[in-house]
């Protein structure tokens, strides 16, 4: 299973970005997809997750600013980030809990995409 993330970049404070992450491979089912981030010198932290039925969970620091959604038909998860702050600067990683052929479940990570919020 491969997770390919895209959409990172440089944005000014108050701006918006949309991240995408597509899963590919011998996928039978995906239960949870989501986003984590790691800022320089800090541990990786949860940003948002979404189940296959659309139930979402957000870190308190991003609630009301970020929206996590997914397209089950495309095995793709999105993160719409609005009102970005400098403290949102980090490498963003997508994550998915996936069942592959034979209903073997595993936790998979994308390569990370850098989001920089700066004027």
Biotite code that builds the C-alpha atoms (Angstrom):
import biotite.structure as struc

atoms = struc.array([
    struc.Atom([0.000, 0.000, 0.000], chain_id="A", res_id=1, res_name="UNK", atom_name="CA", element="C"),
    struc.Atom([1.297, 3.440, -0.922], chain_id="A", res_id=2, res_name="UNK", atom_name="CA", element="C"),
    struc.Atom([0.028, 6.777, 0.340], chain_id="A", res_id=3, res_name="UNK", atom_name="CA", element="C"),
    struc.Atom([0.852, 9.752, -1.880], chain_id="A", res_id=4, res_name="UNK", atom_name="CA", element="C"),
    struc.Atom([0.352, 13.164, -0.286], chain_id="A", res_id=5, res_name="UNK", atom_name="CA", element="C"),
    struc.Atom([0.318, 16.479, -2.093], chain_id="A", res_id=6, res_name="UNK", atom_name="CA", element="C"),
    struc.Atom([-0.708, 20.098, -1.648], chain_id="A", res_id=7, res_name="UNK", atom_name="CA", element="C"),
    struc.Atom([1.818, 21.495, 0.790], chain_id="A", res_id=8, res_name="UNK", atom_name="CA", element="C"),
    struc.Atom([3.631, 24.760, 0.278], chain_id="A", res_id=9, res_name="UNK", atom_name="CA", element="C"),
    struc.Atom([4.245, 28.275, 1.546], chain_id="A", res_id=10, res_name="UNK", atom_name="CA", element="C"),
    struc.Atom([1.267, 30.382, 2.594], chain_id="A", res_id=11, res_name="UNK", atom_name="CA", element="C"),
    struc.Atom([0.850, 33.647, 4.459], chain_id="A", res_id=12, res_name="UNK", atom_name="CA", element="C"),
    struc.Atom([-0.827, 33.755, 7.874], chain_id="A", res_id=13, res_name="UNK", atom_name="CA", element="C"),
    struc.Atom([-4.584, 33.740, 7.450], chain_id="A", res_id=14, res_name="UNK", atom_name="CA", element="C"),
    struc.Atom([-4.331, 31.889, 4.163], chain_id="A", res_id=15, res_name="UNK", atom_name="CA", element="C"),
    struc.Atom([-5.599, 28.478, 3.091], chain_id="A", res_id=16, res_name="UNK", atom_name="CA", element="C"),
    struc.Atom([-4.196, 25.245, 1.711], chain_id="A", res_id=17, res_name="UNK", atom_name="CA", element="C"),
    struc.Atom([-5.738, 21.923, 0.756], chain_id="A", res_id=18, res_name="UNK", atom_name="CA", element="C"),
    struc.Atom([-3.830, 18.697, 1.234], chain_id="A", res_id=19, res_name="UNK", atom_name="CA", element="C"),
    struc.Atom([-4.703, 15.472, -0.566], chain_id="A", res_id=20, res_name="UNK", atom_name="CA", element="C"),
    struc.Atom([-3.568, 11.923, 0.031], chain_id="A", res_id=21, res_name="UNK", atom_name="CA", element="C"),
    struc.Atom([-4.395, 8.999, -2.236], chain_id="A", res_id=22, res_name="UNK", atom_name="CA", element="C"),
    struc.Atom([-3.959, 5.384, -1.206], chain_id="A", res_id=23, res_name="UNK", atom_name="CA", element="C"),
    struc.Atom([-3.128, 2.741, -3.781], chain_id="A", res_id=24, res_name="UNK", atom_name="CA", element="C"),
    struc.Atom([-2.235, -0.926, -3.877], chain_id="A", res_id=25, res_name="UNK", atom_name="CA", element="C"),
    struc.Atom([-3.996, -4.177, -2.997], chain_id="A", res_id=26, res_name="UNK", atom_name="CA", element="C"),
    struc.Atom([-6.637, -2.462, -0.895], chain_id="A", res_id=27, res_name="UNK", atom_name="CA", element="C"),
    struc.Atom([-9.738, -4.299, 0.289], chain_id="A", res_id=28, res_name="UNK", atom_name="CA", element="C"),
    struc.Atom([-10.976, -1.677, 2.735], chain_id="A", res_id=29, res_name="UNK", atom_name="CA", element="C"),
    struc.Atom([-9.816, 1.443, 4.547], chain_id="A", res_id=30, res_name="UNK", atom_name="CA", element="C"),
    struc.Atom([-11.218, 2.092, 7.993], chain_id="A", res_id=31, res_name="UNK", atom_name="CA", element="C"),
    struc.Atom([-9.591, 5.299, 9.201], chain_id="A", res_id=32, res_name="UNK", atom_name="CA", element="C"),
    struc.Atom([-7.680, 7.889, 7.206], chain_id="A", res_id=33, res_name="UNK", atom_name="CA", element="C"),
    struc.Atom([-6.158, 10.995, 8.625], chain_id="A", res_id=34, res_name="UNK", atom_name="CA", element="C"),
    struc.Atom([-3.433, 13.545, 9.034], chain_id="A", res_id=35, res_name="UNK", atom_name="CA", element="C"),
    struc.Atom([-0.642, 14.006, 11.535], chain_id="A", res_id=36, res_name="UNK", atom_name="CA", element="C"),
    struc.Atom([2.015, 16.691, 11.666], chain_id="A", res_id=37, res_name="UNK", atom_name="CA", element="C"),
    struc.Atom([5.489, 17.161, 13.061], chain_id="A", res_id=38, res_name="UNK", atom_name="CA", element="C"),
    struc.Atom([6.979, 20.571, 13.666], chain_id="A", res_id=39, res_name="UNK", atom_name="CA", element="C"),
    struc.Atom([10.751, 21.043, 14.051], chain_id="A", res_id=40, res_name="UNK", atom_name="CA", element="C"),
    struc.Atom([11.891, 19.815, 17.443], chain_id="A", res_id=41, res_name="UNK", atom_name="CA", element="C"),
    struc.Atom([8.480, 18.446, 18.350], chain_id="A", res_id=42, res_name="UNK", atom_name="CA", element="C"),
    struc.Atom([6.802, 15.064, 18.388], chain_id="A", res_id=43, res_name="UNK", atom_name="CA", element="C"),
    struc.Atom([4.378, 13.989, 15.706], chain_id="A", res_id=44, res_name="UNK", atom_name="CA", element="C"),
    struc.Atom([0.820, 14.886, 16.674], chain_id="A", res_id=45, res_name="UNK", atom_name="CA", element="C"),
    struc.Atom([-2.656, 14.074, 15.447], chain_id="A", res_id=46, res_name="UNK", atom_name="CA", element="C"),
    struc.Atom([-4.354, 16.727, 13.332], chain_id="A", res_id=47, res_name="UNK", atom_name="CA", element="C"),
    struc.Atom([-7.541, 15.053, 12.122], chain_id="A", res_id=48, res_name="UNK", atom_name="CA", element="C"),
    struc.Atom([-8.976, 11.656, 11.301], chain_id="A", res_id=49, res_name="UNK", atom_name="CA", element="C"),
    struc.Atom([-12.059, 10.405, 9.489], chain_id="A", res_id=50, res_name="UNK", atom_name="CA", element="C"),
    struc.Atom([-13.662, 6.976, 9.442], chain_id="A", res_id=51, res_name="UNK", atom_name="CA", element="C"),
    struc.Atom([-15.117, 5.226, 6.409], chain_id="A", res_id=52, res_name="UNK", atom_name="CA", element="C"),
    struc.Atom([-18.543, 6.418, 7.584], chain_id="A", res_id=53, res_name="UNK", atom_name="CA", element="C"),
    struc.Atom([-17.467, 10.041, 7.844], chain_id="A", res_id=54, res_name="UNK", atom_name="CA", element="C"),
    struc.Atom([-16.999, 10.407, 11.585], chain_id="A", res_id=55, res_name="UNK", atom_name="CA", element="C"),
    struc.Atom([-14.281, 12.948, 12.243], chain_id="A", res_id=56, res_name="UNK", atom_name="CA", element="C"),
    struc.Atom([-11.924, 13.776, 15.079], chain_id="A", res_id=57, res_name="UNK", atom_name="CA", element="C"),
    struc.Atom([-9.815, 16.933, 15.342], chain_id="A", res_id=58, res_name="UNK", atom_name="CA", element="C"),
    struc.Atom([-7.034, 18.255, 17.519], chain_id="A", res_id=59, res_name="UNK", atom_name="CA", element="C"),
    struc.Atom([-8.292, 21.153, 19.631], chain_id="A", res_id=60, res_name="UNK", atom_name="CA", element="C"),
    struc.Atom([-5.737, 23.457, 18.008], chain_id="A", res_id=61, res_name="UNK", atom_name="CA", element="C"),
    struc.Atom([-7.289, 23.066, 14.539], chain_id="A", res_id=62, res_name="UNK", atom_name="CA", element="C"),
    struc.Atom([-11.005, 22.752, 15.291], chain_id="A", res_id=63, res_name="UNK", atom_name="CA", element="C"),
    struc.Atom([-13.144, 25.249, 13.343], chain_id="A", res_id=64, res_name="UNK", atom_name="CA", element="C"),
    struc.Atom([-10.195, 25.986, 11.020], chain_id="A", res_id=65, res_name="UNK", atom_name="CA", element="C"),
    struc.Atom([-9.431, 22.621, 9.394], chain_id="A", res_id=66, res_name="UNK", atom_name="CA", element="C"),
    struc.Atom([-11.837, 20.217, 7.696], chain_id="A", res_id=67, res_name="UNK", atom_name="CA", element="C"),
    struc.Atom([-11.007, 16.582, 7.018], chain_id="A", res_id=68, res_name="UNK", atom_name="CA", element="C"),
    struc.Atom([-12.969, 14.761, 4.323], chain_id="A", res_id=69, res_name="UNK", atom_name="CA", element="C"),
    struc.Atom([-12.576, 11.672, 2.157], chain_id="A", res_id=70, res_name="UNK", atom_name="CA", element="C"),
    struc.Atom([-13.689, 10.123, -1.093], chain_id="A", res_id=71, res_name="UNK", atom_name="CA", element="C"),
    struc.Atom([-14.090, 6.414, -0.435], chain_id="A", res_id=72, res_name="UNK", atom_name="CA", element="C"),
    struc.Atom([-14.386, 5.599, -4.134], chain_id="A", res_id=73, res_name="UNK", atom_name="CA", element="C"),
    struc.Atom([-10.976, 7.178, -4.742], chain_id="A", res_id=74, res_name="UNK", atom_name="CA", element="C"),
    struc.Atom([-9.347, 6.033, -1.474], chain_id="A", res_id=75, res_name="UNK", atom_name="CA", element="C"),
    struc.Atom([-8.404, 9.652, -0.931], chain_id="A", res_id=76, res_name="UNK", atom_name="CA", element="C"),
    struc.Atom([-8.419, 11.850, 2.149], chain_id="A", res_id=77, res_name="UNK", atom_name="CA", element="C"),
    struc.Atom([-8.321, 15.640, 2.130], chain_id="A", res_id=78, res_name="UNK", atom_name="CA", element="C"),
    struc.Atom([-7.439, 18.315, 4.652], chain_id="A", res_id=79, res_name="UNK", atom_name="CA", element="C"),
    struc.Atom([-8.784, 21.789, 4.001], chain_id="A", res_id=80, res_name="UNK", atom_name="CA", element="C"),
    struc.Atom([-6.799, 24.210, 6.132], chain_id="A", res_id=81, res_name="UNK", atom_name="CA", element="C"),
    struc.Atom([-8.135, 27.740, 6.622], chain_id="A", res_id=82, res_name="UNK", atom_name="CA", element="C"),
    struc.Atom([-7.015, 30.662, 8.777], chain_id="A", res_id=83, res_name="UNK", atom_name="CA", element="C"),
    struc.Atom([-3.524, 29.225, 8.890], chain_id="A", res_id=84, res_name="UNK", atom_name="CA", element="C"),
    struc.Atom([-1.175, 30.343, 11.654], chain_id="A", res_id=85, res_name="UNK", atom_name="CA", element="C"),
    struc.Atom([2.621, 30.240, 11.868], chain_id="A", res_id=86, res_name="UNK", atom_name="CA", element="C"),
    struc.Atom([2.290, 27.523, 14.499], chain_id="A", res_id=87, res_name="UNK", atom_name="CA", element="C"),
    struc.Atom([0.673, 25.287, 11.858], chain_id="A", res_id=88, res_name="UNK", atom_name="CA", element="C"),
    struc.Atom([4.060, 25.071, 10.140], chain_id="A", res_id=89, res_name="UNK", atom_name="CA", element="C"),
    struc.Atom([5.065, 21.419, 10.034], chain_id="A", res_id=90, res_name="UNK", atom_name="CA", element="C"),
    struc.Atom([5.508, 18.373, 7.859], chain_id="A", res_id=91, res_name="UNK", atom_name="CA", element="C"),
    struc.Atom([2.063, 16.860, 7.406], chain_id="A", res_id=92, res_name="UNK", atom_name="CA", element="C"),
    struc.Atom([1.783, 13.084, 7.109], chain_id="A", res_id=93, res_name="UNK", atom_name="CA", element="C"),
    struc.Atom([-1.233, 11.150, 5.939], chain_id="A", res_id=94, res_name="UNK", atom_name="CA", element="C"),
    struc.Atom([-2.097, 7.882, 7.604], chain_id="A", res_id=95, res_name="UNK", atom_name="CA", element="C"),
    struc.Atom([-4.484, 5.061, 6.842], chain_id="A", res_id=96, res_name="UNK", atom_name="CA", element="C"),
    struc.Atom([-5.574, 1.842, 8.534], chain_id="A", res_id=97, res_name="UNK", atom_name="CA", element="C"),
    struc.Atom([-5.975, -0.507, 5.606], chain_id="A", res_id=98, res_name="UNK", atom_name="CA", element="C"),
    struc.Atom([-7.106, -4.040, 4.934], chain_id="A", res_id=99, res_name="UNK", atom_name="CA", element="C"),
    struc.Atom([-5.196, -5.664, 2.071], chain_id="A", res_id=100, res_name="UNK", atom_name="CA", element="C"),
    struc.Atom([-5.810, -8.942, 0.252], chain_id="A", res_id=101, res_name="UNK", atom_name="CA", element="C"),
    struc.Atom([-6.894, -11.596, 2.749], chain_id="A", res_id=102, res_name="UNK", atom_name="CA", element="C"),
    struc.Atom([-8.260, -8.946, 5.119], chain_id="A", res_id=103, res_name="UNK", atom_name="CA", element="C"),
    struc.Atom([-4.903, -8.301, 6.698], chain_id="A", res_id=104, res_name="UNK", atom_name="CA", element="C"),
    struc.Atom([-4.997, -4.961, 8.480], chain_id="A", res_id=105, res_name="UNK", atom_name="CA", element="C"),
    struc.Atom([-2.044, -2.618, 8.710], chain_id="A", res_id=106, res_name="UNK", atom_name="CA", element="C"),
    struc.Atom([-1.130, 0.978, 9.511], chain_id="A", res_id=107, res_name="UNK", atom_name="CA", element="C"),
    struc.Atom([0.401, 2.913, 6.607], chain_id="A", res_id=108, res_name="UNK", atom_name="CA", element="C"),
    struc.Atom([2.053, 6.338, 6.305], chain_id="A", res_id=109, res_name="UNK", atom_name="CA", element="C"),
    struc.Atom([2.636, 8.727, 3.449], chain_id="A", res_id=110, res_name="UNK", atom_name="CA", element="C"),
    struc.Atom([5.934, 10.489, 2.784], chain_id="A", res_id=111, res_name="UNK", atom_name="CA", element="C"),
    struc.Atom([4.963, 13.844, 4.296], chain_id="A", res_id=112, res_name="UNK", atom_name="CA", element="C"),
    struc.Atom([4.338, 17.221, 2.746], chain_id="A", res_id=113, res_name="UNK", atom_name="CA", element="C"),
    struc.Atom([5.746, 20.469, 4.137], chain_id="A", res_id=114, res_name="UNK", atom_name="CA", element="C"),
    struc.Atom([3.411, 23.293, 5.077], chain_id="A", res_id=115, res_name="UNK", atom_name="CA", element="C"),
    struc.Atom([5.064, 26.615, 5.896], chain_id="A", res_id=116, res_name="UNK", atom_name="CA", element="C"),
    struc.Atom([3.003, 29.518, 7.217], chain_id="A", res_id=117, res_name="UNK", atom_name="CA", element="C"),
    struc.Atom([5.021, 32.707, 7.079], chain_id="A", res_id=118, res_name="UNK", atom_name="CA", element="C"),
    struc.Atom([4.824, 36.277, 5.885], chain_id="A", res_id=119, res_name="UNK", atom_name="CA", element="C"),
])
